[in-house]
Amino acid sequence: MSFLLSTGATDMAMAWQQMSASQRSTIKQQYQAAGIKLLVSAFGSTEQPTTSGADATQLASTMAAWVKEYDVDYEDETAMDKGDGSAETWLVDFTNGLRSALPQGQYILTHAPQAPWMGPSASWAGGAYITVNKQVGSKIDWYNTQFYNQGTSEYTTCDGLLTASTSSNPKSSVFEIEANGFDLNKIVIGKPGAQADATNGQMDTGTLAGCVSQAKAKGWNAGVMSWEYPDANSAWITAVRGSAYPIGGSSSSSSSSSSS
């Protein structure tokens, strides 16, 4: 659900908040029966908490009181691009604050970084997510990595997505990110559900399914995330799982999901 802001819930998060306790309970039971986790996304591109000067620890405490299952989505590009370490420090403090109130194993905590932030670049001298991962990566359940909106030729082939990103966004493909110190099975591949859902980076489901199969053969098992429903519906997810993770098949399960 999106979004939870420093000012409170909005959009679908507000709709969830406005439901009665019995309505929320019924929906959660239905989701649990289907094996679905309900998450709320914080900030998105709607708010830039570091740039606006929000206190990370205080905000984490406030938001932790609201959530049951939690997905943190941070898109403060202004702060990250400053390269002074302020974005990294804020994210580390925010993650620590959330985890102190939302214990691991009881609550889900994920981040949704843009893929280039997980590679080395002079554009972010503070280290971006390489720094964040070193300091609090063990407290993050997985990364919904945004392999889109980074350029028309970025992450649009299996090679570019999995093993060799371009010089514009160096060492930020899936297995290069692993080499940067990230847990391979926390690197969820994020892609647009349709061309209209992002500026660029979209792949047809057949091609993406082939990439998923190649990644699985190399030991990856993190799953796929998409922005956004309803384009990334059950048919999209089924197609992307392909033969590597067939629905009801014998292959081990993948955490394919769509963000809304």
Buried (B, 14 or more C-beta within 10 A) or exposed (E): BBBBBBEEBBBBBBEBBEEEEEEBEEEBEEEEEEEEBBBBBBBBEBBBBBBEEBBBBEBBBBBBEBBBBBBBBBBBBEBBEBBEBBBBBBBBBBBBBBBEBBEEEEBBBBBBBBBBBBBBBEEBEBBBBBBBBBBBBEBBBBBBBBBBBBBEEBBBBBEBBBBBBBEEBBBBBBBBBBEBEBBBBBBBBBBBBBEEBBEBBBBEBEBBBBBBBBBBEEEBBBBBBBBBBEBBEEEBBBEBBBEBBEEEEEBEEBBBBBBB
